[in-house]
Amino acid sequence: MDKEYVVIGLGRFGGSIVRELNALDMDVMAIDKDEHRVDEYSDIATHAVVADTTDEAVMKSLGIRNFDHVIVSIGENIQASTLTTLILKELGVKKVTAKAQNDYHAKILNKIGADTVVHPERDMGRRIAHNVASATVLDYLELSDEHSIVEMKATEAMAGQTLIDLDIRAQFGINIIAIKRRKEIIVSPAPDMALEFDDILIMIGHDNDLTRYEKKIAHE
């Protein structure tokens, strides 16, 4: 059976989720207190509803507990976000993903039972900072508060060297899990594989170790 989703808060973040779920042919209910925002998504979402999600009676009337996954993407109003998340969990919603405005808000959301907490502004800020600070970093994906995956271009100095020669794992505690070479993706590359200029290394590690390695590459 297809999953059914609810997105609460139709700002840029929530709105983009509604559009993507619609593109994936998923059933999605879009909810916001702002009638104009709801009207904007009336032809995109399966259902678009004007509602105050901090009112438990309203949430019950919407049958919210019957949905598989609810995404709370309320913008600046931390109190409304927190109360909405609390009501969802008390009503027995199976999975709640909530957007955090800051680290303190994230702690509260975790404490009241949010299944997943996301930091879209912070995460995007980190990605942009890494991209602009290093000519070799192509993408930066946070896996947790302390670990990330980085896509990094091989430099001219790396060309012809093997993974053993570079010794990245021993020196920095970073694992190279794949290499993109033109249209090919080489998963779990052999230690004696020689790199080519402009290979893209897909690396996973602790943020501190990845940062140390980025600094080393930047100064070479």
Sequence and secondary structure as in RCSB ss.txt:
>XXXX:A:sequence
MDKEYVVIGLGRFGGSIVRELNALDMDVMAIDKDEHRVDEYSDIATHAVVADTTDEAVMKSLGIRNFDHVIVSIG
ENIQASTLTTLILKELGVKKVTAKAQNDYHAKILNKIGADTVVHPERDMGRRIAHNVASATVLDYLELSDEHSIV
EMKATEAMAGQTLIDLDIRAQFGINIIAIKRRKEIIVSPAPDMALEFDDILIMIGHDNDLTRYEKKIAHE
>XXXX:A:secstr
   EEEEE  SHHHHHHHHHHHHTT EEEEEES HHHHHHTTTTSSEEEE  TT HHHHHHTTGGGSSEEEE   
S HHHHHHHHHHHHHTT SEEEEE SSHHHHHHHHHTT SEEE HHHHHHHHHHHHHH SSEEEEEE SSSEEEE
EEE  GGGTT BHHHHTHHHHH  EEEEEEETTEEEES  TT B  TT EEEEEEEHHHHHHHHHHHHT 
